[in-house]
Amino acid sequence: MKVVKTPGHSPGSVCLIDDENKVVFCGDLIFQNSIGRTDIPGGNYKVLMNSIKDKLFLNSKDDYVIYPGHMDESTIGKEKQYNPFLIS
């Protein structure tokens, strides 16, 4: 498992990426069609978006299943395509 530092929701946030099983445990970084809150102490919207786009997406592939801290799972590809916070 790879541990990737992904701050933004909180300063110490990480994602655990399992390339063999194509899964990501992402905590509250990203959710199905949403992103983690940044209005809490230590949260930062710009840092969170950089963590998603420049760390999570670069270290995983579209078919990887994401398991957030709560709510339903999704995939990297679905979030790139349908997440309103990530669509340019």
C-alpha contacts under 8 A as a table, 3 or more apart, distances in Angstrom:
res1	aa1	res2	aa2	distance
1	M	16	L	6.28
1	M	17	I	5.48
1	M	18	D	4.70
1	M	19	D	7.13
2	K	15	C	7.98
2	K	16	L	5.65
2	K	17	I	5.01
2	K	18	D	6.47
3	V	14	V	6.45
3	V	15	C	5.87
3	V	16	L	4.86
3	V	17	I	6.49
4	V	14	V	5.42
4	V	15	C	5.24
4	V	16	L	6.50
4	V	17	I	7.56
4	V	55	K	7.20
4	V	56	L	7.61
5	K	12	G	7.29
5	K	13	S	6.18
5	K	14	V	4.39
5	K	15	C	6.53
5	K	51	S	7.84
5	K	55	K	7.83
6	T	12	G	7.54
6	T	13	S	5.26
6	T	14	V	4.83
6	T	15	C	6.41
6	T	29	L	7.40
6	T	48	L	7.15
6	T	51	S	4.84
6	T	52	I	7.29
6	T	55	K	6.84
6	T	56	L	7.44
7	P	10	S	5.55
7	P	11	P	4.76
7	P	12	G	5.79
7	P	13	S	4.79
7	P	14	V	6.85
7	P	29	L	7.95
7	P	47	V	6.45
7	P	48	L	5.99
7	P	51	S	6.37
8	G	11	P	6.12
8	G	13	S	7.32
8	G	29	L	7.33
8	G	38	T	6.65
8	G	42	G	7.52
8	G	43	G	5.17
8	G	44	N	4.84
8	G	45	Y	6.19
8	G	46	K	7.35
8	G	47	V	4.77
8	G	48	L	3.64
8	G	49	M	7.43
8	G	51	S	7.00
9	H	13	S	6.94
9	H	28	D	6.66
9	H	29	L	6.01
9	H	36	G	5.64
9	H	37	R	5.78
9	H	38	T	5.21
9	H	40	I	7.71
9	H	42	G	7.25
9	H	43	G	4.70
9	H	44	N	6.55
9	H	45	Y	7.73
9	H	48	L	6.16
10	S	13	S	5.58
10	S	38	T	7.72
10	S	40	I	7.92
10	S	41	P	7.54
10	S	42	G	5.23
10	S	43	G	5.02
10	S	44	N	7.72
11	P	42	G	5.79
11	P	43	G	6.97
13	S	27	G	7.62
13	S	29	L	7.70
14	V	26	C	6.95
14	V	27	G	7.55
15	C	24	V	6.64
15	C	25	F	5.63
15	C	26	C	4.53
15	C	27	G	6.89
15	C	56	L	7.53
16	L	24	V	5.63
16	L	25	F	5.06
16	L	26	C	6.55
17	I	22	K	7.60
17	I	23	V	6.06
17	I	24	V	4.51
17	I	25	F	6.50
17	I	59	N	7.83
17	I	60	S	7.35
18	D	21	N	5.69
18	D	22	K	5.68
18	D	23	V	5.30
18	D	24	V	6.23
19	D	22	K	4.79
19	D	23	V	6.77
19	D	60	S	7.54
22	K	60	S	7.93
22	K	61	K	7.99
22	K	63	D	7.12
22	K	64	Y	4.55
22	K	65	V	6.35
23	V	64	Y	5.11
23	V	65	V	4.72
23	V	66	I	5.87
23	V	67	Y	7.43
24	V	60	S	7.96
24	V	64	Y	6.77
24	V	65	V	6.10
24	V	66	I	4.68
24	V	67	Y	6.00
25	F	66	I	5.99
25	F	67	Y	4.86
25	F	68	P	6.07
25	F	69	G	7.71
26	C	29	L	5.83
26	C	30	I	6.75
26	C	66	I	6.56
26	C	67	Y	6.06
26	C	68	P	5.04
26	C	69	G	6.81
27	G	30	I	7.43
27	G	67	Y	7.37
27	G	68	P	4.68
27	G	69	G	4.07
27	G	70	H	7.64
28	D	31	F	7.03
28	D	35	I	7.35
28	D	36	G	4.99
28	D	37	R	7.72
28	D	68	P	5.87
28	D	69	G	5.32
28	D	70	H	7.59
29	L	35	I	5.97
29	L	36	G	4.80
29	L	48	L	7.01
29	L	52	I	7.34
29	L	68	P	7.44
30	I	34	S	6.15
30	I	35	I	4.18
30	I	36	G	5.48
30	I	52	I	7.48
30	I	68	P	6.61
31	F	34	S	4.89
31	F	35	I	5.37
31	F	36	G	7.04
31	F	68	P	5.84
31	F	71	M	7.15
31	F	72	D	7.49
31	F	73	E	7.46
31	F	74	S	7.55
32	Q	35	I	7.90
32	Q	71	M	7.61
32	Q	72	D	6.45
32	Q	73	E	6.51
32	Q	74	S	5.61
32	Q	79	E	6.72
32	Q	83	N	7.12
33	N	79	E	6.29
33	N	82	Y	6.42
33	N	83	N	4.08
33	N	84	P	6.39
33	N	85	F	7.61
34	S	83	N	6.05
34	S	84	P	7.13
34	S	85	F	6.53
35	I	85	F	7.10
36	G	48	L	7.86
37	R	40	I	6.95
37	R	43	G	7.17
38	T	41	P	7.98
38	T	42	G	7.72
38	T	43	G	4.12
38	T	44	N	5.14
38	T	45	Y	5.49
38	T	48	L	7.70
39	D	43	G	5.86
39	D	44	N	7.43
40	I	43	G	5.31
43	G	48	L	7.86
44	N	47	V	5.37
44	N	48	L	6.09
45	Y	48	L	5.06
45	Y	49	M	6.19
46	K	49	M	5.23
46	K	50	N	6.22
47	V	50	N	5.09
47	V	51	S	6.11
48	L	51	S	5.01
48	L	52	I	6.30
49	M	52	I	5.14
49	M	53	K	6.12
50	N	53	K	5.23
50	N	54	D	5.27
50	N	55	K	7.10
51	S	54	D	5.51
51	S	55	K	4.96
51	S	56	L	6.22
52	I	55	K	5.76
52	I	56	L	4.86
52	I	57	F	6.13
53	K	56	L	6.15
53	K	57	F	5.26
53	K	58	L	7.10
54	D	57	F	6.23
54	D	58	L	5.88
55	K	58	L	5.29
55	K	59	N	6.04
56	L	59	N	5.32
56	L	60	S	6.24
57	F	60	S	5.44
57	F	61	K	6.88
57	F	76	I	7.23
58	L	61	K	7.63
60	S	64	Y	6.52
60	S	76	I	7.57
61	K	64	Y	5.58
61	K	76	I	6.58
61	K	77	G	7.48
62	D	75	T	6.53
62	D	76	I	4.61
62	D	77	G	3.95
62	D	78	K	7.55
63	D	75	T	6.01
63	D	76	I	6.31
63	D	77	G	6.15
64	Y	75	T	5.48
64	Y	76	I	5.80
64	Y	77	G	7.78
65	V	73	E	6.81
65	V	74	S	5.69
65	V	75	T	4.28
65	V	76	I	6.56
66	I	73	E	5.56
66	I	74	S	5.34
66	I	75	T	5.34
66	I	76	I	6.68
67	Y	70	H	7.84
67	Y	72	D	7.35
67	Y	73	E	4.90
67	Y	74	S	7.06
68	P	71	M	6.74
68	P	72	D	7.33
68	P	73	E	6.50
74	S	78	K	6.69
74	S	79	E	7.20
75	T	78	K	5.26
75	T	79	E	6.35
76	I	79	E	5.26
76	I	80	K	6.22
77	G	80	K	5.11
77	G	81	Q	6.24
78	K	81	Q	5.08
78	K	82	Y	5.75
78	K	83	N	7.40
79	E	82	Y	5.25
79	E	83	N	4.75
79	E	86	L	7.42
80	K	83	N	6.22
80	K	86	L	6.31
80	K	87	I	6.81
81	Q	87	I	6.81
82	Y	86	L	7.87
82	Y	87	I	7.04
83	N	86	L	5.45
83	N	87	I	6.35
84	P	87	I	5.43
